[in-house]
């Protein structure tokens, strides 16, 4: 058995201004915010490890936009406290490494809610920017790496994630998926090196292939839009050789071999996963060819 951990205290002092020529004003401060991390580990054998980890973190709160539509313009929200629990298992078997872990994370979720008075100056409808719910993540992740066969290595991983907004002050957002959080993603990379028995020229060659899957992600806070899932394929080769006693490596590869059309990332267009803001999406790269040549001196 073993136990390890860290104890940390954070001092946060935030100041903001409407523009570059405006005077700074204090918007929020916090003294001695406590954020511990503790891990308990048990090794039944030399090649196995069971562990439990608890962590708590703090970060500066998001700042409200400068607009006549908000009651708390240009004010930072209080610091955000996040918590995580994780339990996992690690196994080292011959030339292979296996890891599996389950986790739960919570953090405050900033959103726009209707103001108590309903209207601001000029008769416009007002909103208040505040923490209006909790982002709750459950998940399981697994990885495997190592040499499965002579000259054949693998690196693979999978993550299942249930990320939702819970306890929302806006009913339409409650129990909805977090924007940009894929419920399932997985990847696998295989690398094969030609054996030395084929001769010095052939043994310098290696070939690799990688597959990446991304699940269907919510594209807005009400979950009426989704990105769709996608799978990409990468192929490559490399050749290692020596010139004047210096080792060189030439690499050639093709990314997105099938020229898949997909959204690489999606997130809400405001800090802290804020609801009420338009989402931003970035298109993934098309098929790309790349070549590199490197040397060690």
MISEKOL-229664 format. One record per residue: residue number from 1; y, z, x of N, C-alpha, C in turn. Coordinates in steps of 0.02 Angstrom, whole numbers. Example, Ala and Ser with C-alpha at 12.3 -4.5 7.8 and 13.67 -1.06 7.14 Angstrom:
% residues 2
NODE     k      n.Y      n.Z      n.X     ca.Y     ca.Z     ca.X      c.Y      c.Z      c.X
NODE     1     -284      390      660     -225      390      615     -165      390      660
NODE     2     -112      354      642      -53      357      684        2      394      645
END
This chain:
% residues 297
NODE     k      n.Y      n.Z      n.X     ca.Y     ca.Z     ca.X      c.Y      c.Z      c.X
NODE     1      -59        0       42        0        0        0       62        0       44
NODE     2      115      -31       18      180      -29       53      235      -38        2
NODE     3      293      -13       19      351      -20      -24      411      -36       19
NODE     4      453      -79       -7      514      -97       30      569     -112      -21
NODE     5      630     -106        1      685     -119      -45      752     -117      -11
NODE     6      802     -135      -48      871     -133      -24      915     -102      -78
NODE     7      965      -67      -56     1015      -38     -101     1083      -68      -83
NODE     8     1116      -96     -132     1180     -128     -118     1232     -107     -169
NODE     9     1294     -102     -146     1351      -88     -190     1402     -143     -179
NODE    10     1429     -168     -233     1478     -223     -229     1545     -200     -256
NODE    11     1598     -220     -221     1666     -209     -244     1697     -276     -260
NODE    12     1716     -286     -323     1741     -351     -345     1812     -342     -371
NODE    13     1856     -384     -346     1926     -384     -368     1947     -456     -379
NODE    14     1959     -474     -441     1976     -543     -458     2050     -550     -476
NODE    15     2080     -603     -451     2149     -620     -468     2153     -694     -484
NODE    16     2198     -711     -529     2205     -781     -548     2277     -799     -562
NODE    17     2288     -865     -566     2355     -890     -581     2348     -951     -626
NODE    18     2399     -965     -666     2398    -1023     -710     2399    -1088     -670
NODE    19     2436    -1088     -615     2440    -1148     -572     2460    -1126     -502
NODE    20     2467    -1174     -457     2479    -1159     -386     2546    -1123     -376
NODE    21     2594    -1134     -419     2660    -1104     -410     2668    -1037     -446
NODE    22     2619    -1018     -486     2623     -955     -523     2601     -896     -480
NODE    23     2627     -839     -496     2608     -778     -460     2538     -757     -479
NODE    24     2501     -729     -430     2435     -703     -444     2439     -640     -487
NODE    25     2391     -633     -531     2387     -572     -570     2314     -549     -572
NODE    26     2306     -483     -569     2239     -456     -569     2208     -466     -638
NODE    27     2147     -491     -640     2114     -503     -703     2056     -457     -715
NODE    28     2022     -435     -661     1968     -388     -670     1949     -359     -603
NODE    29     1928     -296     -602     1903     -265     -541     1848     -217     -558
NODE    30     1802     -207     -512     1746     -161     -522     1731     -127     -455
NODE    31     1721      -62     -457     1706      -24     -396     1633       -4     -395
NODE    32     1602      -13     -337     1535       13     -324     1485       -9     -377
NODE    33     1481      -74     -391     1430     -100     -436     1363      -98     -399
NODE    34     1314      -64     -428     1250      -50     -396     1201     -106     -409
NODE    35     1168     -132     -356     1120     -186     -364     1061     -175     -317
NODE    36     1009     -139     -339      951     -126     -297      898     -180     -303
NODE    37      855     -185     -254      796     -228     -255      738     -188     -225
NODE    38      682     -185     -260      624     -146     -238      560     -186     -248
NODE    39      516     -183     -198      451     -217     -203      396     -169     -185
NODE    40      343     -169     -226      283     -130     -213      226     -178     -200
NODE    41      193     -171     -142      141     -218     -122       75     -183     -108
NODE    42       20     -218     -126      -47     -192     -113      -89     -248      -84
NODE    43     -123     -234      -28     -166     -283        5     -238     -258        2
NODE    44     -278     -284      -47     -348     -263      -50     -388     -288       10
NODE    45     -369     -346       37     -398     -372       99     -342     -402      141
NODE    46     -359     -421      202     -308     -448      247     -277     -513      221
NODE    47     -314     -551      181     -290     -616      159     -266     -616       87
NODE    48     -258     -557       56     -236     -554      -14     -178     -504      -20
NODE    49     -131     -520      -64      -75     -476      -77      -58     -476     -151
NODE    50      -53     -418     -180      -27     -409     -247       40     -374     -241
NODE    51       89     -396     -282      155     -365     -276      191     -362     -343
NODE    52      237     -314     -347      282     -308     -404      353     -299     -376
NODE    53      400     -337     -403      469     -334     -379      517     -324     -437
NODE    54      565     -279     -427      619     -270     -475      685     -281     -438
NODE    55      729     -319     -468      793     -331     -437      850     -331     -488
NODE    56      907     -308     -465      967     -308     -507     1024     -337     -466
NODE    57     1063     -382     -495     1117     -413     -458     1181     -412     -500
NODE    58     1237     -419     -466     1302     -423     -500     1340     -482     -473
NODE    59     1381     -512     -515     1424     -566     -493     1488     -565     -534
NODE    60     1539     -596     -506     1604     -598     -540     1597     -635     -606
NODE    61     1633     -612     -656     1631     -644     -721     1670     -709     -723
NODE    62     1653     -754     -768     1689     -817     -774     1760     -806     -800
NODE    63     1804     -854     -786     1874     -849     -806     1886     -893     -867
NODE    64     1922     -866     -915     1936     -904     -976     1984     -962     -962
NODE    65     1977    -1017     -998     2022    -1075     -987     2094    -1059    -1006
NODE    66     2139    -1097     -978     2210    -1090     -995     2226    -1137    -1053
NODE    67     2225    -1110    -1113     2235    -1152    -1173     2263    -1110    -1229
NODE    68     2302    -1141    -1272     2330    -1107    -1329     2278    -1090    -1382
NODE    69     2217    -1117    -1373     2165    -1107    -1423     2125    -1043    -1410
NODE    70     2140    -1006    -1356     2102     -946    -1340     2147     -885    -1338
NODE    71     2121     -830    -1363     2160     -768    -1365     2165     -734    -1297
NODE    72     2118     -747    -1253     2118     -713    -1187     2121     -765    -1131
NODE    73     2175     -803    -1131     2185     -856    -1082     2190     -830    -1011
NODE    74     2156     -864     -965     2161     -850     -893     2145     -778     -875
NODE    75     2093     -751     -908     2070     -683     -895     1997     -686     -876
NODE    76     1978     -650     -824     1908     -648     -803     1870     -598     -846
NODE    77     1810     -617     -867     1767     -571     -903     1740     -518     -854
NODE    78     1716     -462     -879     1687     -411     -835     1630     -439     -793
NODE    79     1613     -403     -739     1559     -426     -697     1494     -431     -737
NODE    80     1452     -479     -717     1390     -492     -752     1332     -459     -715
NODE    81     1293     -418     -750     1235     -385     -722     1172     -424     -743
NODE    82     1132     -443     -695     1069     -478     -708     1011     -437     -683
NODE    83      954     -442     -717      894     -405     -698      834     -453     -694
NODE    84      789     -439     -648      728     -479     -641      669     -435     -625
NODE    85      613     -449     -659      548     -418     -645      500     -474     -625
NODE    86      461     -463     -573      413     -514     -551      350     -481     -527
NODE    87      293     -508     -548      228     -485     -525      191     -546     -499
NODE    88      158     -539     -442      127     -598     -412       65     -582     -371
NODE    89       31     -636     -351      -30     -631     -311      -29     -687     -260
NODE    90      -47     -670     -197      -49     -719     -143     -117     -715     -109
NODE    91     -145     -775      -95     -211     -779      -64     -209     -829       -7
NODE    92     -232     -809       51     -240     -853      108     -314     -864      119
NODE    93     -338     -927      109     -409     -942      116     -417    -1000      164
NODE    94     -447     -987      221     -455    -1037      274     -387    -1067      291
NODE    95     -378    -1133      279     -314    -1165      295     -271    -1175      233
NODE    96     -286    -1138      179     -250    -1147      116     -213    -1083       98
NODE    97     -156    -1093       64     -115    -1037       38     -106    -1047      -37
NODE    98     -123     -995      -77     -115     -998     -149      -67     -942     -171
NODE    99      -19     -959     -213       29     -909     -239       35     -919     -314
NODE   100       37     -864     -351       51     -867     -423       93     -806     -441
NODE   101      141     -816     -486      186     -761     -504      211     -770     -575
NODE   102      223     -714     -608      254     -714     -673      319     -675     -669
NODE   103      369     -695     -707      434     -662     -700      470     -659     -767
NODE   104      517     -613     -771      562     -606     -828      632     -593     -802
NODE   105      681     -631     -825      750     -623     -802      796     -619     -863
NODE   106      848     -578     -858      900     -575     -910      968     -574     -877
NODE   107     1016     -607     -910     1085     -608     -886     1130     -620     -945
NODE   108     1192     -595     -944     1239     -605    -1000     1259     -678    -1005
NODE   109     1272     -701    -1066     1288     -770    -1080     1358     -773    -1111
NODE   110     1403     -809    -1078     1472     -815    -1102     1477     -870    -1154
NODE   111     1517     -857    -1206     1525     -907    -1258     1592     -898    -1294
NODE   112     1611     -948    -1333     1670     -945    -1374     1650     -920    -1443
NODE   113     1686     -871    -1469     1674     -845    -1537     1740     -845    -1574
NODE   114     1737     -847    -1640     1797     -847    -1680     1838     -784    -1670
NODE   115     1903     -792    -1661     1947     -735    -1650     1954     -694    -1714
NODE   116     1968     -630    -1706     1975     -585    -1763     2032     -606    -1809
NODE   117     2089     -627    -1779     2146     -645    -1820     2142     -717    -1845
NODE   118     2099     -758    -1814     2088     -826    -1839     2137     -878    -1816
NODE   119     2200     -859    -1805     2250     -909    -1785     2290     -884    -1725
NODE   120     2315     -932    -1686     2358     -916    -1629     2428     -943    -1643
NODE   121     2470     -940    -1591     2538     -966    -1599     2536    -1039    -1618
NODE   122     2579    -1058    -1664     2581    -1127    -1687     2532    -1141    -1742
NODE   123     2496    -1091    -1765     2450    -1100    -1821     2383    -1130    -1803
NODE   124     2368    -1137    -1738     2304    -1166    -1719     2249    -1115    -1726
NODE   125     2188    -1138    -1739     2130    -1094    -1745     2111    -1067    -1677
NODE   126     2103    -1001    -1672     2091     -969    -1608     2018     -950    -1598
NODE   127     1998     -948    -1534     1933     -922    -1515     1943     -871    -1458
NODE   128     1893     -828    -1452     1893     -779    -1397     1834     -793    -1352
NODE   129     1847     -794    -1287     1795     -806    -1238     1765     -739    -1217
NODE   130     1700     -730    -1227     1670     -665    -1216     1595     -672    -1203
NODE   131     1564     -619    -1181     1491     -618    -1178     1465     -610    -1249
NODE   132     1429     -661    -1272     1407     -660    -1341     1332     -664    -1350
NODE   133     1295     -649    -1298     1222     -652    -1302     1191     -641    -1234
NODE   134     1126     -649    -1231     1089     -639    -1168     1044     -698    -1155
NODE   135     1047     -724    -1094      999     -775    -1074      936     -740    -1050
NODE   136      880     -755    -1083      817     -722    -1067      767     -775    -1043
NODE   137      743     -767     -983      695     -814     -953      628     -780     -943
NODE   138      575     -810     -972      506     -793     -954      478     -852     -915
NODE   139      436     -838     -867      408     -895     -830      347     -877     -789
NODE   140      311     -930     -771      253     -925     -726      259     -982     -677
NODE   141      249     -967     -613      250    -1019     -563      190    -1012     -517
NODE   142      166    -1069     -492      108    -1070     -448      119    -1122     -394
NODE   143       96    -1107     -334      101    -1154     -278       35    -1153     -239
NODE   144       19    -1210     -211      -38    -1216     -166      -17    -1260     -108
NODE   145      -36    -1242      -48      -18    -1281       11      -71    -1272       64
NODE   146      -75    -1322      108     -121    -1317      164     -161    -1381      174
NODE   147     -213    -1376      214     -255    -1433      231     -318    -1430      190
NODE   148     -324    -1475      140     -382    -1475       96     -442    -1509      127
NODE   149     -430    -1559      169     -481    -1595      206     -455    -1608      276
NODE   150     -498    -1623      323     -473    -1641      390     -421    -1697      386
NODE   151     -361    -1684      413     -306    -1732      415     -272    -1743      347
NODE   152     -292    -1709      295     -261    -1717      229     -230    -1650      207
NODE   153     -164    -1650      200     -127    -1590      180      -98    -1599      110
NODE   154      -89    -1544       75      -61    -1546        8       -8    -1492        1
NODE   155       43    -1507      -37       94    -1459      -57      108    -1472     -131
NODE   156       89    -1424     -173       95    -1434     -245      122    -1371     -278
NODE   157      158    -1381     -333      185    -1324     -369      197    -1340     -442
NODE   158      198    -1288     -483      209    -1295     -555      249    -1235     -579
NODE   159      296    -1247     -625      334    -1193     -655      337    -1203     -730
NODE   160      315    -1152     -767      325    -1151     -840      380    -1101     -854
NODE   161      428    -1121     -894      488    -1080     -906      506    -1080     -980
NODE   162      515    -1021    -1007      541    -1012    -1075      609     -979    -1069
NODE   163      661    -1020    -1069      730     -996    -1060      767    -1003    -1126
NODE   164      787     -947    -1156      819     -948    -1221      881     -903    -1222
NODE   165      925     -917    -1269      981     -873    -1284      961     -827    -1340
NODE   166      963     -762    -1328      943     -714    -1379     1001     -667    -1394
NODE   167     1000     -639    -1454     1053     -593    -1474     1121     -625    -1478
NODE   168     1123     -689    -1496     1187     -725    -1497     1231     -703    -1555
NODE   169     1296     -698    -1541     1344     -682    -1594     1357     -742    -1638
NODE   170     1336     -800    -1617     1341     -861    -1657     1270     -880    -1679
NODE   171     1256     -876    -1744     1188     -885    -1768     1159     -952    -1750
NODE   172     1200    -1004    -1747     1176    -1072    -1733     1148    -1078    -1663
NODE   173     1167    -1032    -1618     1143    -1036    -1548     1085     -989    -1534
NODE   174     1069     -945    -1581     1019     -894    -1568      949     -923    -1561
NODE   175      912     -899    -1512      844     -921    -1498      840     -995    -1480
NODE   176      893    -1023    -1454      893    -1093    -1433      879    -1097    -1358
NODE   177      851    -1155    -1338      837    -1166    -1267      902    -1170    -1228
NODE   178      901    -1145    -1166      959    -1150    -1122      966    -1222    -1098
NODE   179     1028    -1247    -1100     1041    -1316    -1079     1018    -1327    -1007
NODE   180      979    -1380     -997      958    -1400     -930      897    -1365     -903
NODE   181      868    -1318     -941      809    -1281     -917      746    -1316     -943
NODE   182      708    -1345     -897      647    -1381     -916      590    -1331     -930
NODE   183      556    -1338     -987      500    -1292    -1002      442    -1301     -954
NODE   184      435    -1360     -924      381    -1371     -876      403    -1421     -823
NODE   185      391    -1405     -761      401    -1453     -708      348    -1442     -655
NODE   186      328    -1497     -623      273    -1494     -575      283    -1548     -523
NODE   187      257    -1536     -464      261    -1586     -410      201    -1579     -364
NODE   188      183    -1634     -331      128    -1633     -283      142    -1684     -229
NODE   189      132    -1664     -167      142    -1707     -109       78    -1706      -68
NODE   190       51    -1766      -54       -8    -1774      -12       12    -1809       52
NODE   191      -14    -1786      108        1    -1815      173      -64    -1825      212
NODE   192      -78    -1887      230     -141    -1902      266     -125    -1931      334
NODE   193     -155    -1903      386     -147    -1926      455     -212    -1959      478
NODE   194     -206    -2019      505     -266    -2053      530     -297    -2013      587
NODE   195     -363    -2009      589     -397    -1967      639     -390    -1995      710
NODE   196     -393    -1950      758     -386    -1969      829     -443    -2013      853
NODE   197     -500    -2011      817     -557    -2052      838     -544    -2126      832
NODE   198     -492    -2146      795     -476    -2217      786     -437    -2245      845
NODE   199     -418    -2203      892     -381    -2227      950     -309    -2203      949
NODE   200     -276    -2208     1006     -208    -2182     1013     -158    -2217      969
NODE   201     -166    -2283      959     -118    -2318      916     -126    -2298      843
NODE   202     -187    -2301      817     -199    -2286      746     -184    -2213      730
NODE   203     -199    -2168      776     -191    -2097      761     -118    -2076      755
NODE   204      -73    -2119      774       -2    -2103      766       24    -2114      696
NODE   205      -17    -2145      653        5    -2161      585      -12    -2105      535
NODE   206       32    -2097      487       21    -2050      431       50    -2081      368
NODE   207       20    -2064      311       42    -2091      247       50    -2034      197
NODE   208      100    -2039      155      112    -1986      106      129    -2014       38
NODE   209      115    -1975      -12      131    -1993      -82      151    -1930     -119
NODE   210      203    -1935     -159      226    -1878     -197      240    -1896     -270
NODE   211      223    -1850     -315      234    -1859     -386      274    -1799     -411
NODE   212      326    -1812     -451      367    -1758     -479      374    -1769     -554
NODE   213      360    -1716     -592      366    -1718     -665      418    -1667     -687
NODE   214      463    -1689     -732      514    -1645     -761      508    -1648     -837
NODE   215      502    -1591     -868      493    -1588     -940      557    -1602     -979
NODE   216      550    -1603    -1044      606    -1618    -1090      655    -1560    -1092
NODE   217      719    -1573    -1075      769    -1520    -1072      821    -1527    -1128
NODE   218      843    -1470    -1153      896    -1470    -1203      961    -1495    -1171
NODE   219      998    -1537    -1208     1060    -1565    -1182     1122    -1536    -1216
NODE   220     1113    -1494    -1267     1170    -1459    -1297     1146    -1392    -1323
NODE   221     1194    -1348    -1337     1176    -1278    -1352     1141    -1271    -1420
NODE   222     1149    -1319    -1465     1115    -1315    -1529     1047    -1349    -1527
NODE   223     1029    -1378    -1470      964    -1411    -1460      952    -1470    -1505
NODE   224     1005    -1504    -1527      997    -1565    -1566      990    -1626    -1522
NODE   225     1005    -1619    -1457      997    -1673    -1409      954    -1650    -1351
NODE   226      911    -1696    -1327      867    -1681    -1270      867    -1741    -1222
NODE   227      851    -1727    -1160      852    -1780    -1109      790    -1822    -1108
NODE   228      734    -1796    -1133      670    -1830    -1124      639    -1811    -1057
NODE   229      574    -1815    -1052      539    -1799     -990      534    -1861     -946
NODE   230      519    -1851     -883      511    -1909     -838      465    -1891     -781
NODE   231      437    -1943     -750      394    -1936     -691      415    -1986     -639
NODE   232      423    -1964     -577      441    -2009     -523      387    -2008     -469
NODE   233      383    -2064     -433      333    -2073     -380      369    -2091     -315
NODE   234      347    -2060     -261      374    -2076     -194      316    -2094     -148
NODE   235      325    -2146     -108      276    -2167      -59      309    -2174        9
NODE   236      273    -2157       61      302    -2162      128      250    -2166      183
NODE   237      273    -2184      241      231    -2186      300      273    -2167      361
NODE   238      240    -2143      412      275    -2128      474      230    -2144      533
NODE   239      261    -2158      589      224    -2174      650      253    -2135      708
NODE   240      212    -2096      741      233    -2055      799      210    -2089      863
NODE   241      256    -2094      911      240    -2126      975      284    -2098     1029
NODE   242      272    -2118     1091      310    -2094     1148      342    -2152     1185
NODE   243      404    -2143     1205      440    -2191     1247      471    -2152     1304
NODE   244      454    -2171     1365      480    -2137     1424      469    -2061     1420
NODE   245      410    -2043     1398      388    -1973     1393      422    -1933     1338
NODE   246      465    -1966     1299      498    -1932     1243      463    -1949     1177
NODE   247      450    -1899     1134      418    -1913     1070      467    -1943     1019
NODE   248      445    -1996      986      485    -2030      935      445    -2032      870
NODE   249      481    -2034      814      449    -2041      749      488    -2091      707
NODE   250      454    -2143      683      485    -2191      638      458    -2178      568
NODE   251      503    -2175      520      483    -2161      451      510    -2214      404
NODE   252      468    -2233      356      489    -2280      303      463    -2253      237
NODE   253      505    -2254      185      484    -2229      121      519    -2263       63
NODE   254      490    -2255        5      519    -2281      -57      521    -2224     -108
NODE   255      580    -2208     -132      589    -2157     -184      593    -2190     -252
NODE   256      568    -2156     -303      567    -2183     -371      537    -2253     -371
NODE   257      475    -2257     -349      440    -2321     -341      440    -2362     -405
NODE   258      430    -2329     -462      425    -2364     -526      493    -2379     -557
NODE   259      547    -2362     -521      616    -2374     -546      627    -2341     -614
NODE   260      605    -2279     -619      612    -2240     -682      686    -2228     -697
NODE   261      704    -2235     -761      771    -2218     -784      769    -2147     -813
NODE   262      809    -2102     -785      805    -2033     -807      870    -1996     -793
NODE   263      877    -1938     -825      934    -1893     -812      912    -1842     -760
NODE   264      945    -1844     -702      925    -1799     -648      945    -1727     -662
NODE   265     1003    -1716     -693     1026    -1648     -708     1069    -1648     -770
NODE   266     1070    -1591     -804     1111    -1583     -864     1132    -1510     -868
NODE   267     1195    -1499     -884     1220    -1431     -890     1282    -1431     -934
NODE   268     1299    -1374     -961     1359    -1369    -1002     1420    -1376     -958
NODE   269     1473    -1406     -985     1532    -1421     -944     1580    -1364     -938
NODE   270     1556    -1304     -929     1599    -1245     -919     1559    -1191     -884
NODE   271     1591    -1140     -856     1555    -1089     -817     1506    -1049     -859
NODE   272     1456    -1022     -825     1408     -974     -853     1369    -1001     -913
NODE   273     1357    -1066     -914     1319    -1094     -969     1355    -1087    -1035
NODE   274     1421    -1092    -1034     1461    -1078    -1092     1445    -1124    -1150
NODE   275     1438    -1095    -1209     1431    -1136    -1269     1499    -1162    -1290
NODE   276     1499    -1212    -1331     1562    -1239    -1357     1594    -1289    -1311
NODE   277     1563    -1305    -1254     1590    -1355    -1208     1543    -1414    -1206
NODE   278     1570    -1473    -1193     1529    -1533    -1190     1481    -1529    -1130
NODE   279     1421    -1557    -1138     1373    -1557    -1084     1387    -1615    -1036
NODE   280     1367    -1605     -974     1374    -1656     -922     1305    -1676     -898
NODE   281     1293    -1741     -893     1229    -1767     -870     1240    -1813     -811
NODE   282     1194    -1811     -763     1196    -1856     -706     1133    -1898     -705
NODE   283     1143    -1964     -699     1087    -2010     -697     1051    -2005     -630
NODE   284      985    -2012     -632      945    -2011     -571      952    -2076     -533
NODE   285      938    -2074     -469      942    -2134     -427      888    -2183     -446
NODE   286      902    -2248     -441      851    -2299     -452      804    -2302     -391
NODE   287      763    -2354     -387      719    -2362     -329      761    -2367     -266
NODE   288      743    -2327     -215      780    -2325     -152      732    -2333      -94
NODE   289      750    -2377      -47      711    -2386       14      748    -2352       72
NODE   290      713    -2317      114      747    -2283      169      704    -2286      233
NODE   291      739    -2291      289      707    -2296      354      744    -2251      403
NODE   292      708    -2212      442      739    -2169      492      699    -2174      557
NODE   293      735    -2162      612      704    -2161      678      733    -2101      715
NODE   294      689    -2056      737      712    -1995      770      675    -1985      836
NODE   295      707    -1947      880      678    -1933      945      694    -1862      966
NODE   296      652    -1833     1007      663    -1766     1035      675    -1773     1109
NODE   297      730    -1742     1133      747    -1746     1204      745    -1676     1234
END
